[in-house]
Amino acid sequence: MIWYAVIAASVGCYLFKLAGLSVPERILRDPRTRRIAALLPVGLLSALIATQTFSSGHHLTLDPRAAGLGVAVIALLLRAPFLIVVGSAVAATALLRLLM
Amino acid sequence: MLRDAGGIALTSGAYAVSCGAICTAAGLTVPQTLALSLLMFTGASQFAIAGVIGVGGAPFAGAAVAILLGGRNALYGLRLASLLNVRGARKAFAAQFVIDETTAMAVGREPERAGRLGFWATGFAMYALWGLGNLLGALGAQVLPDPEVLGMDVAAPAAFLALLAPRMRSGRPWLVALVAAATALAATPLLPAGVPVLLAAAAVAVLALRLRDTGDAEHPGDGSRPDDSPPEEPAPEESASHHAEPRNSRRPGGGSPSEEEVR
């Protein structure tokens, strides 16, 4: 099942890349297309962050992951590099679980 | 130019290690992780499918989110089409390399030959190091004990946050982000895992269209203003119309978080 999803998603992503090189310019130049393309990643990423931090199965939860995400926010505000942002969030979450 | 390409590839190699680790921690096998990095080869989408599977979502819901996130590569391809001027088999090959980093290294270079070199050099270097990094991360995460105890379940959201941050420079992305997060959380108790994210995407699409309508009403006849893209977009809107302007000076070999933006 996962293999099929991996293949399907890879094909879909590839077709988007190929479409950009192939489709007539005016279709992708449409302001509506561009606005959706600019805002959709923002919406998808925030939805992914929200569900993966504040839910567990079908329940909304507040657990050490939220603290880890808070640490990531601080790291980002301090302009830390990517690996430090992720690493500090992971470390803070693990530490808090150890203490709880 | 080649040093820049190598620098960007090395930076993303480190990013690839965390991507591979997150994928296997989410429950993908090492071959699946490697297949994602070689076949999909667009980082944010790889994180997304792993993230959805990791929280127990349907693999195909994860695939749909990954494909939607990959949609922006079509806009990069649009920018690169005339520069690369490739056809047939070469185009099919070049398409796989159409991602944030290669676009940033190619668009706006003068002469155009340098732009093409930037695209291909960055593409080959990144493809090799991206696959290697993912493999190392995947193998590394395999030897770890329970990923949840180690806090690995927060790695994906933290990575998403780092990808999101450069886009949050104005009010509109904040509005969109809040609507999407609220929609997804509200739907979580009701829908299968992964589907709330798709619902949020639909809400954002509707919202984006409505935002445009009000924008046009406020600025009649100004609908083509390219203001809908955040300033940190790797290949900014205005670069298409200012090819003569060298844009490469702000990319010293890769390393600032903004270069690690959604891939």
Contacts between the chains, C-beta under 8 A, distances in Angstrom:
chain1	res1	chain2	res2	distance
A	1	B	59	5.4
A	2	B	27	7.9
A	2	B	28	6.4
A	2	B	29	7.9
A	2	B	32	6.0
A	2	B	53	6.6
A	2	B	59	4.9
A	3	B	32	6.6
A	3	B	35	7.9
A	4	B	59	7.2
A	4	B	60	7.7
A	5	B	49	6.8
A	5	B	53	7.7
A	5	B	59	3.3
A	5	B	60	5.2
A	5	B	62	6.1
A	5	B	63	4.3
A	6	B	28	7.7
A	6	B	32	5.5
A	6	B	35	5.6
A	6	B	36	5.8
A	6	B	39	7.4
A	6	B	40	7.7
A	6	B	49	7.2
A	6	B	59	7.7
A	6	B	63	7.6
A	7	B	35	7.7
A	7	B	39	7.3
A	8	B	60	7.0
A	8	B	63	5.0
A	9	B	36	7.9
A	9	B	40	6.3
A	9	B	45	6.8
A	9	B	49	5.4
A	9	B	62	7.2
A	9	B	63	3.7
A	9	B	64	7.9
A	9	B	66	4.3
A	9	B	67	5.7
A	10	B	35	7.3
A	10	B	36	6.9
A	10	B	39	3.7
A	10	B	40	4.3
A	11	B	39	8.0
A	12	B	63	7.0
A	12	B	66	7.3
A	12	B	67	3.5
A	12	B	70	6.6
A	13	B	40	5.1
A	13	B	41	7.8
A	13	B	42	5.4
A	13	B	45	5.4
A	13	B	66	6.5
A	13	B	67	6.0
A	13	B	70	3.6
A	13	B	73	7.0
A	14	B	39	7.5
A	14	B	40	7.8
A	14	B	95	6.5
A	14	B	96	6.4
A	16	B	67	7.1
A	16	B	70	4.9
A	16	B	71	5.4
A	16	B	73	5.2
A	16	B	74	4.6
A	16	B	77	7.9
A	17	B	42	7.7
A	17	B	70	7.4
A	17	B	73	4.6
A	17	B	74	7.0
A	17	B	76	7.9
A	17	B	77	5.7
A	17	B	95	4.4
A	17	B	96	6.6
A	17	B	98	4.2
A	17	B	99	7.8
A	18	B	77	7.2
A	18	B	91	7.5
A	18	B	92	6.9
A	18	B	95	4.1
A	19	B	74	4.9
A	19	B	77	6.7
A	20	B	73	6.3
A	20	B	74	3.9
A	20	B	75	6.4
A	20	B	76	6.0
A	20	B	77	1.9
A	20	B	78	4.8
A	20	B	79	7.9
A	20	B	80	7.3
A	20	B	81	7.0
A	20	B	95	7.9
A	20	B	98	6.1
A	21	B	77	4.3
A	21	B	78	7.9
A	21	B	80	6.7
A	21	B	81	4.9
A	21	B	84	7.2
A	21	B	86	7.2
A	21	B	91	5.7
A	21	B	94	6.8
A	21	B	95	5.6
A	21	B	98	6.8
A	22	B	77	7.8
A	22	B	81	7.7
A	22	B	91	7.3
A	23	B	74	7.4
A	23	B	78	7.3
A	25	B	78	6.1
A	25	B	81	7.6
A	28	B	74	6.2
A	28	B	75	6.0
A	28	B	78	4.7
A	29	B	78	7.6
A	31	B	212	6.4
A	31	B	223	5.7
A	31	B	224	6.4
A	31	B	228	7.3
A	32	B	208	7.7
A	32	B	209	6.1
A	32	B	212	6.0
A	34	B	75	7.1
A	34	B	226	7.8
A	34	B	228	5.9
A	34	B	229	7.3
A	34	B	237	7.7
A	35	B	208	4.8
A	35	B	209	7.5
A	35	B	211	6.9
A	35	B	212	5.2
A	35	B	228	4.6
A	36	B	204	7.8
A	36	B	205	5.4
A	36	B	208	4.7
A	36	B	209	7.3
A	37	B	71	6.1
A	37	B	72	5.4
A	37	B	74	7.6
A	37	B	75	5.4
A	38	B	208	7.9
A	38	B	228	4.9
A	38	B	229	4.9
A	38	B	230	7.0
A	38	B	233	7.4
A	39	B	172	7.3
A	39	B	173	7.0
A	39	B	176	4.9
A	39	B	204	5.8
A	39	B	207	7.5
A	39	B	208	4.6
A	39	B	211	7.8
A	39	B	228	7.6
A	40	B	68	6.3
A	40	B	69	7.8
A	40	B	71	6.6
A	40	B	72	7.7
A	40	B	201	6.3
A	40	B	204	5.8
A	40	B	205	6.7
A	40	B	208	7.3
A	41	B	44	7.1
A	41	B	69	6.0
A	41	B	72	6.0
A	41	B	163	8.0
A	41	B	164	8.0
A	41	B	167	7.0
A	41	B	262	5.4
A	42	B	164	6.6
A	42	B	167	5.3
A	42	B	168	7.6
A	42	B	173	4.7
A	42	B	176	5.0
A	42	B	177	5.5
A	42	B	180	7.3
A	42	B	204	7.5
A	43	B	176	5.2
A	43	B	177	6.9
A	43	B	179	7.3
A	43	B	180	3.6
A	43	B	200	5.7
A	43	B	201	5.9
A	43	B	203	7.3
A	43	B	204	3.2
A	43	B	207	7.9
A	44	B	48	7.1
A	44	B	65	6.2
A	44	B	68	6.1
A	44	B	69	5.5
A	44	B	180	7.2
A	44	B	197	6.5
A	44	B	200	7.2
A	44	B	201	5.6
A	44	B	204	7.6
A	45	B	44	7.5
A	45	B	69	7.9
A	45	B	160	4.7
A	45	B	161	7.8
A	45	B	163	5.9
A	45	B	164	4.3
A	45	B	177	7.8
A	45	B	262	7.3
A	46	B	164	6.5
A	46	B	176	7.6
A	46	B	177	3.8
A	46	B	178	7.5
A	46	B	180	4.6
A	46	B	181	4.6
A	46	B	184	7.9
A	46	B	200	7.7
A	47	B	180	4.5
A	47	B	181	6.0
A	47	B	183	7.0
A	47	B	184	3.8
A	47	B	196	6.8
A	47	B	197	4.4
A	47	B	200	3.6
A	47	B	201	7.1
A	48	B	48	6.3
A	48	B	51	5.6
A	48	B	52	7.7
A	48	B	65	7.2
A	48	B	156	7.5
A	48	B	157	7.0
A	48	B	160	5.1
A	48	B	184	7.9
A	48	B	197	5.8
A	49	B	157	4.7
A	49	B	160	4.9
A	49	B	161	5.7
A	49	B	164	7.1
A	49	B	181	7.0
A	50	B	180	7.6
A	50	B	181	3.7
A	50	B	182	7.8
A	50	B	184	5.2
A	50	B	185	5.2
A	51	B	55	6.8
A	51	B	184	5.0
A	51	B	185	6.7
A	51	B	188	5.9
A	51	B	193	7.8
A	51	B	196	5.8
A	51	B	197	6.2
A	52	B	51	5.7
A	52	B	54	7.5
A	52	B	55	5.8
A	52	B	153	7.6
A	52	B	156	5.8
A	52	B	157	4.5
A	52	B	160	7.7
A	53	B	154	7.1
A	53	B	157	4.7
A	54	B	185	6.1
A	55	B	55	7.5
A	55	B	185	6.7
A	55	B	188	4.7
A	57	B	56	6.7
A	57	B	193	7.3
A	58	B	188	6.3
A	58	B	189	5.0
A	58	B	190	7.8
A	58	B	193	7.9
A	59	B	188	8.0
A	59	B	189	7.0
A	60	B	185	6.2
A	60	B	188	6.4
A	60	B	189	7.0
A	64	B	151	7.3
A	64	B	154	7.8
A	65	B	151	7.9
A	65	B	153	6.4
A	65	B	154	4.6
A	65	B	157	7.0
A	68	B	151	6.1
A	68	B	154	3.9
A	68	B	157	8.0
A	68	B	158	6.7
A	69	B	154	6.4
A	69	B	157	5.8
A	69	B	158	6.4
A	69	B	161	6.6
A	72	B	154	7.9
A	72	B	157	7.8
A	72	B	158	4.1
A	72	B	161	5.2
A	72	B	162	7.2
A	73	B	161	6.9
A	76	B	161	6.7
A	76	B	162	6.3
A	76	B	165	4.9
A	76	B	257	7.3
A	79	B	257	6.6
A	80	B	257	7.7
A	81	B	255	7.3
A	81	B	257	6.4
A	82	B	14	7.6
A	82	B	15	5.7
A	82	B	18	7.6
A	82	B	159	7.6
A	82	B	162	5.3
A	82	B	257	6.0
A	82	B	260	4.7
A	83	B	14	5.7
A	83	B	15	7.3
A	83	B	18	6.3
A	85	B	158	5.9
A	85	B	159	7.8
A	85	B	161	7.2
A	85	B	162	4.7
A	85	B	257	7.7
A	86	B	18	5.5
A	86	B	155	5.3
A	86	B	158	4.7
A	86	B	159	5.4
A	86	B	162	6.9
A	89	B	151	7.4
A	89	B	154	5.0
A	89	B	155	7.0
A	89	B	157	7.7
A	89	B	158	3.7
A	90	B	150	6.7
A	90	B	151	4.3
A	90	B	152	6.1
A	90	B	154	5.9
A	90	B	155	5.2
A	90	B	158	7.1
A	91	B	151	6.7
A	92	B	151	7.2
A	93	B	151	3.3
A	93	B	153	7.5
A	93	B	154	4.4
A	94	B	149	6.8
A	94	B	150	5.1
A	94	B	151	3.5
A	95	B	151	7.8
A	97	B	149	6.5
A	97	B	151	6.7
